[in-house]
Amino acid sequence: MEMPAPSRDILHKRDRIIDRLRSVLADEHVISDAMETRVYECDALTAYACQPMCVVLPGSTDEVSAVLRICHEEGVPVVPRGSGTSLAGGALPTEDSVVLGVSRMNAVLETDYDNRFIRVETGRTNLSVTGAVEQDGFFYAPDPSSQLACAIAGNIAMNSGGAHCLKYGVTTNNILGVTCVLMDGTVTKIGGPYMDAAGYDWLGLICGSEGQLGIVTEATLRILPKPEGARPVLIGYDSAEVAGACVSDIIKAGVLPVAIEYMDRKVIEVVEDHAKAGYPDCEALLIVEVEGSPEEIEAQLGLIKEIARAHDPIEIRDAEDDEEAARIWLGRKSAFGAMGQINDYMCLDGTVPVSKLPHVLKRIGELSNEFGLDVGNVFHAGDGNMHPLILFDANKPGDLETCEALGAEILKLCVEVGGCLTGEHGVGIEKRDLMHVQFDTADIEAQMRVKDVFDPAWLLNPAKVFPLGASRSRRARAADAA
């Protein structure tokens, strides 16, 4: 994966830049030692790595502003970083960049149960947002698989979702306002503790912008009352295509589960060995969860099981109690980690119409055979958000390149059937050179013109989202104008 060559001018004045950063941050919050910056050389897309020039860890919005002002004056690229869990290379540094991490900024700033919102600093982890309000009967809905570790900053950057996004939506459906610092250090507030702000939808623009427009330091998030109850059911099938057809029929029936999750045999076997969830021996497994009153749960599960039986399942199993329900979800939440214990893998993120799931699953199997690499499928089936895991050997010459080529074909397939390149992981570096598959030249130009407005020098999160040639020429044009 090609990255831009570092600026010799920036590297030449490295010491001066670091001294200036230490003038606004304590010494221990400016990391420049090569051994220590190695920790920040990659994110969860570990196939690619590059050590940054230095790392800064500000502790407030004012400190973020001061850092960005210095970097703007010096012409230094800045790579925003939450917890480093991006699976698309969204926090991959360049050699001449400053990584700005928000991990120290993790406070709860305000909680309002009457108006159902919480305001937090964006270094706070996803799961700890719910942790701050659950004792009072509330929760924060988006729940990525990495929710124990991932930061709200990254969730906003990538518009993250999770298993329960089928009913509750992704981050953009659960965010009310942000404090955002622009590249020149300007602090701006967008939205607030209410449903919709007047004027342009700036909040919709910021959420999912992958750190291209500014760095979000505070977020006002919607919190919801906990449901009266919830219960999952396991449904096993002897065919991936049949499981996909079942998902499509559940959605067509008009019932709205809180989640529909899918795992194929390869993933089931690894997860079962790891988490001992008690999964059945089958080719494809669905976890369908509903919530509400006991009567609502019984009615919804009754309809779902009726639909499932029409597809001749191997097994249908209700969770008998809270312990069994937790074990079922532990298996699903452990899937990515469990797969990592047996193999190197690259986790993709493409979205397809639910009705196309049977065809896409079949075609992924065919592509797996063509390229000679196994693919494990585990994903949010209810909204067609697929996460194929391509298994490869990082130590085998050529395997990574074959993995990349197979991944590109799978993502092209998603677009071909009416879907898109990403559902919640973002574009990052992983999909930037596939942007032309979904968008034509005019579309990409329009998106780049938006970045021109917010970040005229193209210093924020370089080499991400836009095809490298286009972003390189944009930055060169900005440098000539300066």
Long-range contacts (C-beta under 8 A, 24 or more apart in sequence): 1-47, 1-48, 1-89, 1-404, 1-429, 1-430, 2-468, 3-48, 3-50, 3-92, 3-94, 3-429, 3-463, 3-468, 4-94, 4-462, 4-463, 4-468, 4-472, 6-94, 6-95, 6-96, 7-75, 7-96, 9-75, 10-53, 10-74, 10-75, 10-76, 10-77, 10-96, 11-53, 11-95, 11-96, 13-74, 14-53, 14-54, 16-74, 17-53, 17-54, 17-70, 17-71, 17-74, 17-76, 17-98, 18-54, 20-70, 20-74, 21-54, 21-56, 21-67, 21-70, 21-98, 24-63, 24-66, 24-67, 24-70, 25-56, 25-57, 25-58, 25-63, 25-66, 25-67, 29-56, 29-57, 29-58, 29-59, 29-104, 30-54, 30-55, 30-56, 30-57, 31-55, 31-56, 31-57, 37-99, 40-81, 40-84, 40-93, 40-99, 40-101, 41-93, 42-84, 42-89, 42-92, 43-81, 43-84, 43-85, 43-86, 43-87, 43-89, 43-90, 43-91, 43-92, 44-84, 44-85, 44-86, 44-87, 44-146, 45-86, 45-87, 45-88, 45-89, 45-92, 45-346, 45-428, 45-429, 45-430, 47-344, 47-346, 47-394, 47-400, 48-89, 48-92, 48-429, 49-92, 50-92, 50-93, 50-94, 50-95, 51-93, 51-95, 52-79, 52-93, 52-94, 52-95, 52-97, 52-98, 52-99, 53-95, 53-96, 53-97, 53-98, 54-98, 54-99, 55-98, 55-99, 55-100, 55-101, 56-98, 56-99, 56-100, 56-101, 57-101, 57-103, 57-104, 58-100, 58-102, 58-104, 58-105, 59-104, 59-105, 60-105, 60-217, 61-105, 61-179, 61-181, 61-187, 61-217, 61-218, 62-187, 64-100, 64-102, 64-181, 64-215, 64-217, 65-181, 65-185, 65-186, 65-187, 66-185, 67-98, 67-100, 68-100, 68-181, 68-182, 68-183, 68-184, 68-185, 68-215, 69-184, 69-185, 71-98, 71-183, 71-459, 72-183, 72-184, 72-185, 72-457, 72-459, 75-457, 75-459, 75-479, 75-482, 76-459, 77-459, 77-460, 77-461, 77-462, 78-183, 78-215, 78-459, 78-460, 78-461, 79-211, 79-461, 79-462, 80-153, 80-157, 80-211, 80-215, 80-460, 80-461, 82-122, 82-123, 82-150, 82-151, 82-152, 82-153, 82-154, 82-155, 82-157, 83-125, 83-146, 83-149, 83-150, 83-151, 83-154, 85-144, 85-146, 85-149, 85-150, 85-151, 85-154, 86-154, 86-158, 86-425, 86-426, 86-428, 87-347, 87-349, 87-425, 87-430, 88-158, 88-349, 88-422, 88-425, 88-426, 88-427, 88-428, 88-429, 88-430, 88-431, 89-428, 89-429, 89-430, 89-464, 90-154, 90-157, 90-158, 90-210, 90-211, 90-426, 90-428, 90-429, 90-461, 90-464, 91-154, 92-428, 92-429, 92-463, 92-464, 94-462, 94-463, 97-462, 100-215, 102-151, 102-153, 102-215, 102-217, 103-151, 105-217, 108-132, 109-218, 112-193, 113-138, 113-223, 115-193, 115-194, 116-222, 116-223, 116-224, 116-225, 117-176, 117-193, 117-220, 117-221, 117-222, 117-223, 118-220, 118-221, 118-223, 119-177, 119-193, 119-218, 119-219, 119-220, 119-221, 120-152, 120-218, 120-219, 120-221, 121-217, 121-218, 122-151, 122-152, 122-153, 122-156, 122-216, 122-217, 122-218, 122-219, 123-151, 123-152, 123-153, 124-151, 124-152, 125-149, 125-150, 125-151, 125-152, 126-150, 126-151, 126-152, 126-155, 126-160, 129-221, 129-223, 133-223, 134-226, 137-225, 137-226, 138-223, 138-224, 138-225, 138-226, 139-223, 139-224, 139-226, 140-174, 140-221, 140-222, 140-223, 140-224, 141-165, 141-168, 141-169, 141-174, 141-222, 141-224, 142-168, 142-169, 142-170, 142-171, 142-174, 144-424, 145-333, 145-335, 145-336, 146-336, 152-219, 152-221, 153-215, 153-216, 153-217, 156-206, 156-207, 156-208, 156-216, 156-219, 157-208, 157-209, 157-210, 157-211, 157-216, 157-426, 158-208, 158-210, 158-424, 158-425, 158-426, 159-207, 159-208, 159-424, 159-426, 160-424, 160-425, 161-380, 161-383, 161-385, 161-423, 161-424, 162-380, 162-424, 163-259, 163-261, 163-329, 163-332, 163-333, 163-380, 164-258, 164-259, 164-289, 165-380, 165-383, 165-385, 165-424, 166-256, 166-257, 166-258, 166-259, 166-260, 166-380, 166-382, 166-383, 167-256, 167-257, 167-258, 167-259, 167-291, 168-224, 168-258, 170-424, 171-207, 171-208, 172-203, 172-204, 172-207, 172-208, 174-221, 174-222, 175-203, 175-207, 175-219, 175-220, 175-221, 175-222, 176-203, 176-220, 176-221, 176-222, 177-203, 177-219, 177-220, 178-203, 178-206, 178-207, 178-216, 178-218, 178-219, 178-220, 179-216, 179-217, 179-218, 179-219, 180-206, 180-213, 180-214, 180-215, 180-216, 180-217, 181-214, 181-215, 181-217, 182-213, 182-214, 182-454, 182-455, 183-214, 183-454, 183-455, 183-457, 183-459, 183-460, 188-214, 191-220, 192-220, 193-220, 205-450, 208-426, 210-426, 210-427, 210-428, 210-461, 210-464, 210-465, 211-460, 211-461, 211-464, 212-451, 212-454, 212-455, 212-460, 212-461, 212-464, 212-465, 213-450, 213-451, 213-454, 213-455, 213-460, 214-454, 214-455, 214-460, 215-460, 227-258, 227-291, 227-292, 228-291, 228-292, 228-293, 228-294, 229-291, 229-292, 229-293, 229-294, 229-297, 230-258, 230-289, 230-290, 230-291, 230-297, 230-325, 231-289, 231-290, 231-291, 231-297, 231-301, 231-318, 231-319, 231-325, 232-259, 232-287, 232-288, 232-289, 232-319, 232-325, 232-328, 232-329, 233-287, 233-288, 233-289, 233-301, 233-304, 233-305, 233-316, 233-317, 233-318, 233-319, 234-279, 234-280, 234-285, 234-286, 234-287, 234-315, 234-316, 234-317, 234-319, 234-328, 235-285, 235-286, 235-288, 235-305, 235-308, 235-313, 235-315, 235-316, 236-279, 236-280, 236-281, 236-282, 236-284, 236-285, 236-286, 236-313, 236-314, 236-315, 236-316, 237-282, 237-283, 237-284, 237-285, 237-286, 237-311, 237-312, 237-313, 237-314, 238-282, 238-283, 238-284, 238-314, 239-283, 239-284, 240-264, 240-283, 240-284, 240-358, 240-361, 240-362, 240-365, 240-377, 241-358, 241-361, 241-362, 242-284, 242-311, 242-312, 242-358, 243-283, 243-284, 243-285, 243-286, 243-311, 243-361, 243-381, 244-284, 244-357, 244-358, 244-360, 244-361, 244-381, 245-311, 245-357, 245-358, 246-286, 246-307, 246-308, 246-311, 246-313, 247-286, 247-354, 247-357, 247-381, 247-382, 248-354, 248-355, 248-357, 248-358, 249-307, 249-310, 249-311, 250-288, 250-304, 250-307, 250-308, 250-382, 251-354, 251-382, 253-303, 253-307, 255-290, 255-300, 255-303, 255-304, 257-288, 257-289, 257-290, 257-300, 257-304, 257-382, 258-289, 258-290, 258-291, 259-287, 259-288, 259-289, 259-380, 259-382, 260-286, 260-287, 260-288, 260-380, 260-381, 260-382, 261-286, 261-287, 261-288, 261-332, 261-378, 261-379, 261-380, 261-381, 261-382, 262-286, 262-377, 262-378, 262-379, 262-380, 262-381, 263-287, 263-332, 263-335, 263-377, 263-378, 264-361, 264-376, 264-377, 264-378, 266-374, 266-375, 266-376, 266-377, 267-335, 267-338, 267-339, 267-376, 267-377, 267-378, 267-389, 270-335, 270-338, 270-339, 270-341, 270-342, 270-376, 271-331, 271-332, 271-334, 271-335, 271-338, 272-331, 273-338, 274-334, 274-337, 274-338, 274-341, 275-327, 275-330, 275-331, 275-334, 275-338, 276-327, 277-327, 277-328, 277-330, 277-331, 278-324, 278-327, 278-328, 279-331, 280-314, 280-315, 280-317, 281-314, 282-314, 282-315, 286-381, 287-328, 287-329, 287-332, 332-378, 335-378, 336-378, 336-389, 339-376, 339-378, 339-389, 339-391, 343-391, 343-392, 343-393, 344-391, 344-392, 344-393, 344-394, 345-376, 345-389, 345-390, 345-391, 345-392, 346-389, 346-390, 346-392, 346-403, 346-404, 346-407, 347-387, 347-388, 347-389, 347-425, 348-386, 348-387, 348-388, 348-389, 348-390, 348-407, 348-410, 348-411, 349-385, 349-386, 349-387, 349-422, 349-423, 349-424, 349-425, 349-426, 350-386, 350-388, 350-410, 350-411, 350-413, 350-414, 350-415, 350-419, 350-420, 350-421, 350-422, 350-423, 351-383, 351-384, 351-385, 351-386, 351-414, 351-419, 351-420, 351-422, 351-423, 352-384, 352-386, 352-414, 352-417, 352-418, 352-419, 353-384, 353-417, 353-418, 353-419, 354-381, 354-382, 354-383, 354-384, 356-384, 356-417, 356-418, 356-419, 357-381, 357-384, 359-417, 360-386, 360-413, 360-414, 360-417, 363-413, 364-388, 364-410, 364-413, 367-406, 367-409, 367-410, 367-413, 368-406, 371-402, 371-405, 371-406, 371-409, 372-402, 373-399, 373-402, 373-403, 373-406, 375-406, 375-410, 380-423, 383-423, 384-419, 384-423, 385-423, 385-424, 386-414, 386-423, 408-434, 411-437, 412-437, 426-465, 427-464, 427-465, 428-464, 428-465, 429-463, 429-464, 432-463, 432-464, 432-465, 432-466, 432-467, 432-468, 433-467, 433-468, 435-465, 435-466, 435-467, 436-467, 444-470, 448-474, 452-478, 457-482
